[in-house]
Amino acid sequence: MSYAEAIQFLYGLQMFGARPGLQTTRQLAALTGNPQDKLRFIHVAGTNGKGSTCAMLESIYRAAGLRVGLFTSPHLVSFRERIQVNRELISASGVARLASDIQLSLKTFSDDQHPTMFEVVTVLALRHFAEQKCDLVIWETGLGGRLDATNIVTPLASVITNIALDHQAWLGDTLAKIAAEKAGIIKTGVPVVTTERGAEALGVVERVARENNSPLTRVESTPSTILPPSSSLSGSHQRTNSALARATVEILRETIPVSDAQIAAGLAQVKWLGRLQLITRQNGQQVLLDGAHNIAGVQTLRAALEQNFKRTDRTLILGMLGDKDWQVMCDMLAPLASRIMLVPVDSARTATPEELAVVCRAANPQAEIHCIKTLSVALESAAEDAFVVIAGSLYLIGAALALLDPEFSGSGDERGLNEWGGGQKSNSPR
């Protein structure tokens, strides 16, 4: 199997949609030698900030000299982003070989119990990390936690960033219901660390931790929680994420010793694409990319724009999925720009630019608002604008990176693997 064939194999698995539960993942892992039993994990769940917190943890432990695996989703451009060791993406040949091996194991499953794409990718990642002899794996949930395929592991610590309304159709329509799904990663006796402060959600996390005899640490971010000046992660919310990462490392110090200097070094060199990522183009134009795709994420973006990017000449390029709270998010973002270009997202679930325009015009009647056919055309139209913000969907951010970042030039279009098929619920919708 070539890499291209492996990608097509993964695309083919989308027809199986999603099946909440752990039985199939456990069975597939067993058929491949239970690679999770050879590894140590920090399991990270939450509504927002999971990726940034994972990136911080990975960077800290790598600075401490460990060989660190990183599993995240969705990817922005290349599928290989999801599976990294010491921030080196899994090789194309590695994906092809492991996909070929796992494909042979799938013959033992009936159609109604056939592993989904995310379940296959989860086991593929476990195989890679075990082969690479990782000292530690930073392990991000796909969706929720309790019934997520990643939950077949028993970690050293369970980390819950925060809990907000998102993916209500999958996780429940109240904070308490969503919290119960996120808290499903808590294991008996395993320490839990969270920055959640809301009474409704925190109460659920506290109850589940108590029932599992798991020590719970609530982390407070304070103005003194400062990222090193050299850190590429901006925004006050990253102080919260860095406080969470730091607290997790400190709690695990008896198991994995890490010095304060190594924590500082790790935070100084951390990188995470697509989250308040500032790109300066050759003509001096600044483009801010942020994958804010739910209300809480948009609130964070608004705060960052108002605190760190104070200016009146912002151009906003916005694209959103129709199954999100796009009306509310447009209402929040439109007043922050003098020029707004609305584009479709490369997904069957996209909201149309015309739909977004109705809300944006009502929220900011003074703005210059245009409906644009594609992101590339919007970027061409904004080529002379000094400051451009691209937001609304991680799919859109991935498309922007493919156009703006030389590192991704020539990459094949693998963003469709973030979609789901079969008309069923997704393991990892964004």
LOLOLUM-701273 format. One record per residue (C-alpha): residue number from 1; x, y, z. Coordinates in steps of 0.5 Angstrom, whole numbers, padded with zeros to 4 digits. Layout:
N
     n    east   north      up
   NUM       X       Y       Z
...
***
This chain:
430
     n    east   north      up
     1    0000    0000    0000
     2    0003    0007   -0002
     3    0001    0013    0002
     4   -0004    0015   -0003
     5   -0007    0009   -0002
     6   -0007    0009    0005
     7   -0011    0016    0005
     8   -0016    0013    0000
     9   -0017    0007    0005
    10   -0018    0012    0011
    11   -0023    0016    0006
    12   -0027    0009    0005
    13   -0028    0008    0012
    14   -0032    0014    0013
    15   -0038    0010    0010
    16   -0038    0007    0017
    17   -0039    0014    0021
    18   -0039    0014    0028
    19   -0040    0009    0034
    20   -0040    0011    0041
    21   -0037    0006    0045
    22   -0030    0003    0047
    23   -0031   -0005    0045
    24   -0029   -0004    0038
    25   -0023    0000    0039
    26   -0021   -0005    0044
    27   -0022   -0011    0040
    28   -0018   -0008    0034
    29   -0012   -0006    0039
    30   -0012   -0013    0042
    31   -0011   -0016    0035
    32   -0005   -0011    0034
    33   -0002   -0013    0040
    34   -0005   -0008    0045
    35    0000   -0003    0044
    36   -0003    0002    0049
    37    0000   -0003    0055
    38    0007   -0001    0053
    39    0006    0006    0053
    40    0005    0012    0059
    41   -0001    0017    0057
    42   -0003    0024    0059
    43   -0010    0024    0057
    44   -0013    0031    0055
    45   -0021    0033    0054
    46   -0025    0039    0054
    47   -0028    0044    0050
    48   -0023    0049    0048
    49   -0016    0049    0049
    50   -0014    0042    0048
    51   -0009    0043    0043
    52   -0006    0048    0046
    53   -0005    0045    0052
    54   -0003    0038    0049
    55    0002    0042    0045
    56    0005    0046    0052
    57    0005    0039    0055
    58    0009    0036    0049
    59    0014    0042    0049
    60    0015    0041    0057
    61    0017    0034    0057
    62    0021    0034    0050
    63    0025    0040    0054
    64    0026    0035    0060
    65    0029    0030    0055
    66    0024    0025    0054
    67    0021    0022    0047
    68    0014    0025    0047
    69    0009    0022    0042
    70    0003    0027    0041
    71   -0004    0025    0038
    72   -0009    0031    0036
    73   -0015    0032    0032
    74   -0017    0034    0027
    75   -0011    0036    0022
    76   -0010    0043    0019
    77   -0007    0040    0012
    78   -0004    0034    0012
    79   -0007    0028    0016
    80    0000    0026    0019
    81    0000    0032    0023
    82   -0005    0028    0028
    83    0001    0023    0030
    84    0008    0026    0032
    85    0014    0024    0036
    86    0018    0030    0038
    87    0014    0034    0034
    88    0016    0030    0028
    89    0010    0028    0024
    90    0009    0020    0022
    91    0013    0019    0016
    92    0008    0017    0009
    93    0011    0010    0009
    94    0010    0009    0016
    95    0002    0011    0015
    96    0002    0006    0009
    97    0005    0001    0013
    98    0001    0001    0019
    99   -0005    0002    0015
   100   -0004   -0004    0011
   101   -0003   -0008    0017
   102   -0009   -0006    0020
   103   -0013   -0007    0014
   104   -0012   -0014    0015
   105   -0014   -0014    0022
   106   -0021   -0011    0019
   107   -0023   -0017    0016
   108   -0025   -0020    0023
   109   -0031   -0015    0024
   110   -0038   -0016    0021
   111   -0040   -0010    0018
   112   -0045   -0007    0023
   113   -0039   -0007    0028
   114   -0033   -0005    0023
   115   -0028    0000    0026
   116   -0030    0007    0024
   117   -0024    0012    0021
   118   -0023    0015    0028
   119   -0022    0008    0031
   120   -0017    0006    0026
   121   -0013    0012    0027
   122   -0013    0011    0034
   123   -0010    0004    0034
   124   -0005    0006    0028
   125   -0003    0012    0033
   126   -0002    0007    0038
   127    0002    0002    0034
   128    0007    0008    0032
   129    0008    0011    0039
   130    0010    0004    0041
   131    0014    0002    0035
   132    0018    0009    0037
   133    0019    0007    0044
   134    0016    0014    0047
   135    0017    0015    0054
   136    0010    0019    0054
   137    0004    0020    0050
   138    0000    0027    0050
   139   -0007    0024    0048
   140   -0012    0028    0046
   141   -0019    0026    0046
   142   -0023    0026    0039
   143   -0030    0028    0042
   144   -0033    0028    0049
   145   -0029    0023    0053
   146   -0033    0017    0056
   147   -0034    0014    0049
   148   -0029    0016    0045
   149   -0024    0011    0042
   150   -0018    0015    0046
   151   -0021    0012    0052
   152   -0018    0005    0052
   153   -0012    0008    0056
   154   -0011    0009    0063
   155   -0007    0015    0064
   156   -0002    0018    0069
   157   -0006    0024    0069
   158   -0013    0026    0066
   159   -0013    0033    0064
   160   -0020    0037    0063
   161   -0019    0044    0060
   162   -0026    0047    0060
   163   -0033    0045    0059
   164   -0038    0050    0054
   165   -0043    0048    0050
   166   -0041    0045    0043
   167   -0043    0039    0039
   168   -0049    0039    0043
   169   -0052    0034    0038
   170   -0047    0029    0040
   171   -0045    0031    0048
   172   -0052    0033    0051
   173   -0055    0040    0051
   174   -0053    0042    0058
   175   -0047    0044    0061
   176   -0048    0038    0066
   177   -0049    0033    0060
   178   -0043    0035    0057
   179   -0039    0035    0063
   180   -0041    0028    0064
   181   -0038    0026    0057
   182   -0031    0030    0059
   183   -0031    0027    0066
   184   -0031    0020    0063
   185   -0024    0020    0062
   186   -0023    0020    0069
   187   -0020    0013    0072
   188   -0020    0010    0079
   189   -0014    0013    0083
   190   -0011    0017    0077
   191   -0010    0025    0079
   192   -0015    0030    0075
   193   -0013    0037    0073
   194   -0018    0042    0071
   195   -0019    0050    0070
   196   -0026    0049    0069
   197   -0029    0054    0074
   198   -0037    0054    0073
   199   -0041    0051    0078
   200   -0045    0046    0074
   201   -0040    0043    0070
   202   -0035    0043    0076
   203   -0040    0040    0080
   204   -0040    0034    0075
   205   -0033    0033    0075
   206   -0032    0033    0082
   207   -0037    0028    0083
   208   -0034    0023    0078
   209   -0027    0024    0081
   210   -0030    0023    0088
   211   -0033    0017    0086
   212   -0027    0014    0083
   213   -0022    0016    0089
   214   -0018    0021    0084
   215   -0015    0027    0087
   216   -0018    0033    0083
   217   -0014    0039    0083
   218   -0017    0046    0080
   219   -0012    0050    0077
   220   -0013    0058    0077
   221   -0010    0062    0072
   222   -0007    0069    0075
   223   -0004    0075    0072
   224    0003    0072    0075
   225    0002    0066    0070
   226    0006    0069    0064
   227    0008    0065    0058
   228    0015    0067    0057
   229    0016    0073    0052
   230    0019    0068    0047
   231    0013    0064    0047
   232    0009    0064    0040
   233    0002    0063    0043
   234   -0001    0069    0045
   235   -0008    0071    0048
   236   -0010    0071    0056
   237   -0013    0065    0055
   238   -0006    0062    0054
   239   -0004    0064    0061
   240   -0010    0059    0063
   241   -0007    0053    0059
   242    0000    0054    0061
   243   -0002    0054    0068
   244   -0006    0048    0067
   245    0000    0045    0063
   246    0005    0047    0069
   247    0000    0044    0074
   248    0000    0037    0071
   249    0007    0037    0070
   250    0008    0039    0078
   251    0003    0033    0080
   252    0007    0028    0076
   253    0014    0030    0078
   254    0015    0024    0083
   255    0013    0020    0077
   256    0017    0024    0071
   257    0022    0029    0074
   258    0022    0036    0071
   259    0025    0042    0073
   260    0022    0049    0073
   261    0028    0051    0068
   262    0025    0045    0064
   263    0018    0048    0064
   264    0020    0055    0062
   265    0024    0052    0057
   266    0018    0048    0054
   267    0013    0054    0054
   268    0018    0058    0051
   269    0019    0054    0045
   270    0012    0051    0044
   271    0008    0052    0037
   272    0001    0051    0036
   273   -0001    0052    0029
   274   -0008    0056    0027
   275   -0009    0058    0034
   276   -0008    0066    0034
   277   -0003    0065    0029
   278    0000    0071    0026
   279    0003    0070    0019
   280    0007    0076    0017
   281    0007    0076    0009
   282    0013    0079    0004
   283    0009    0085    0003
   284    0009    0087    0011
   285    0001    0085    0011
   286   -0001    0081    0018
   287   -0005    0075    0018
   288   -0008    0072    0024
   289   -0011    0065    0024
   290   -0015    0063    0029
   291   -0020    0056    0029
   292   -0025    0059    0033
   293   -0031    0055    0032
   294   -0036    0055    0038
   295   -0038    0061    0042
   296   -0033    0060    0047
   297   -0027    0060    0042
   298   -0030    0066    0039
   299   -0030    0070    0046
   300   -0023    0068    0047
   301   -0021    0071    0040
   302   -0025    0077    0041
   303   -0022    0078    0048
   304   -0015    0077    0044
   305   -0017    0082    0038
   306   -0019    0088    0043
   307   -0013    0087    0048
   308   -0007    0085    0044
   309   -0009    0087    0037
   310   -0012    0094    0038
   311   -0013    0097    0031
   312   -0019    0100    0027
   313   -0017    0097    0020
   314   -0019    0090    0021
   315   -0021    0086    0015
   316   -0025    0079    0017
   317   -0025    0073    0013
   318   -0030    0069    0016
   319   -0033    0062    0014
   320   -0037    0057    0018
   321   -0040    0051    0019
   322   -0048    0051    0018
   323   -0049    0046    0024
   324   -0045    0051    0029
   325   -0048    0057    0033
   326   -0046    0061    0027
   327   -0051    0066    0028
   328   -0049    0068    0035
   329   -0041    0068    0033
   330   -0043    0072    0027
   331   -0046    0077    0031
   332   -0040    0077    0036
   333   -0035    0078    0031
   334   -0038    0083    0025
   335   -0037    0089    0030
   336   -0030    0088    0030
   337   -0028    0089    0023
   338   -0029    0095    0018
   339   -0029    0090    0012
   340   -0032    0083    0012
   341   -0031    0078    0007
   342   -0035    0072    0007
   343   -0033    0065    0004
   344   -0036    0058    0004
   345   -0032    0052    0008
   346   -0030    0046    0004
   347   -0035    0042    0007
   348   -0042    0039    0006
   349   -0044    0042    0012
   350   -0042    0050    0010
   351   -0046    0056    0012
   352   -0047    0060    0005
   353   -0044    0067    0005
   354   -0050    0069    0004
   355   -0053    0067    0010
   356   -0047    0069    0014
   357   -0048    0076    0011
   358   -0055    0077    0013
   359   -0053    0077    0020
   360   -0046    0081    0019
   361   -0050    0086    0016
   362   -0055    0087    0022
   363   -0049    0086    0027
   364   -0045    0092    0023
   365   -0049    0096    0018
   366   -0043    0100    0017
   367   -0038    0095    0015
   368   -0036    0094    0008
   369   -0039    0086    0007
   370   -0038    0082    0001
   371   -0040    0075   -0001
   372   -0034    0071   -0004
   373   -0033    0065   -0008
   374   -0027    0062   -0005
   375   -0022    0063    0000
   376   -0016    0064   -0005
   377   -0020    0070   -0008
   378   -0022    0073   -0002
   379   -0014    0073    0000
   380   -0013    0076   -0007
   381   -0018    0082   -0005
   382   -0015    0083    0001
   383   -0008    0083   -0001
   384   -0007    0090    0000
   385   -0010    0090    0007
   386   -0006    0091    0013
   387   -0009    0087    0018
   388   -0013    0081    0016
   389   -0017    0076    0021
   390   -0019    0069    0018
   391   -0023    0065    0023
   392   -0030    0061    0024
   393   -0028    0054    0022
   394   -0021    0050    0023
   395   -0023    0047    0016
   396   -0022    0054    0014
   397   -0016    0055    0018
   398   -0013    0049    0014
   399   -0014    0052    0008
   400   -0011    0058    0009
   401   -0005    0055    0012
   402   -0004    0051    0005
   403   -0005    0058    0002
   404    0000    0062    0006
   405    0005    0058    0009
   406    0011    0055    0005
   407    0011    0049    0010
   408    0005    0046    0007
   409    0006    0049    0000
   410    0005    0043   -0005
   411    0001    0039    0001
   412   -0004    0034   -0002
   413   -0011    0036    0000
   414   -0013    0031    0006
   415   -0017    0036    0010
   416   -0023    0032    0008
   417   -0021    0026    0013
   418   -0024    0031    0018
   419   -0031    0030    0015
   420   -0035    0024    0017
   421   -0039    0019    0012
   422   -0045    0015    0012
   423   -0050    0020    0015
   424   -0048    0018    0022
   425   -0045    0022    0028
   426   -0037    0024    0027
   427   -0032    0022    0032
   428   -0029    0029    0031
   429   -0033    0034    0028
   430   -0030    0041    0028
***
